[in-house]
Amino acid sequence: MREMYDIIKKYIVTEKSATVKDEYNKYIFEVDRRANKIEIGNAVEKLFKVKIVDVHIMNVVGKKKRVGKILGKKRDWKKAIITLAPGNVIEIFSGV
């Protein structure tokens, strides 16, 4: 079994994530690519002591990048959108 800190890698800070957090009480995280919805939900509940309602996950394919003649690719990663129950807030990200 993986640790909670290995499953949740970081909070995604963008304009869209801030809007979704304020309007719909949803938080967006980068998570381990091998984690499933149940593991992600349990990790968020234990780490931040909140009640979750729903977990959506998506695999993000890395974009191809070119620098001169060299063609490269950014890494693939997994994103999780966590919906919290009404009245629950993750205090760490309230000022972000």
N, C-alpha and C positions, 0 to 999 in steps of 0.2 A: 504494500500500500504506500502510495506517495504521500509526502507531507503536504500540508495546506499551502506552505510557502513556495513549494515547487509547482503547484497547480496554477496559482494566481501570480502572474509575472509582474504586470504593471497596470495602472489605470491609464486609459487613453484620454488625453486632454486635447480636445478640438472644439471648435465652435459648435458643431453639431452635437457633440457629447454634452456640452454645457446646456444647450437648449433642451435636449431630451431629458437631462437630469432635472431641470427646473420644472418642465411642463408635465412629464409623465412618470417621474420618480424612477428612472432607469439609469443604470450605471454600466459603462462599457469598459471591459478589461481585456488585456492580452493574456491568454492562458496557454498552458502546455498543450502541444498538438495531440498528445495521446489521451488527454482528459475527456471524459464524457460529461453529459449534462448533470448527472447525479453527483459526480465528484466535484464539479465546479460549484453547484448549488450548496453542497455541504461545506465546502471550503469557505465560501463567502459568509454563510451563516455563522460558522465558528470563529472566523477571523474578526468580523465586524459586529457580531452579536445582533443581527437583524433577522427579520422574517422575510423570506423571499416568496414570490408568487409564481414567477416564471423564469425560465432560462432559455435563451435562443443562442445558438452557436453558428459560426460560419467560418469556413476555411478561406483565408485570403491568399490569393496567388501573387507571388512577388512579380514586380514589373521587370521587363527587360530594359537594361540601360546600356548605352554605348558611350565610350570615351575614346574618341579617335577611331582607330581600327579595331579596338578591343571591344567585344560584345560580352556583357556580363548580365547578371540577374540578381535582383534583391531576393532576400529569403522569403519563403512561404511561412505564414503564421496563422494562428487561430484566434478569433475574436468571440467574446461572449457578451451578450447584452442581458443584464440581470434586472428584472422588474421586482421592486420591493413592495411589500404590503403597505397600504395607506398608513401614514403616521410614522413609518420607519425612515430614518435618514442615516447615511454614513457620515458621521461628523468630520472625519478627516478631509473629505472632499467638499465640504459645505462652502469653503471660501474660494474654491478653484473655479 
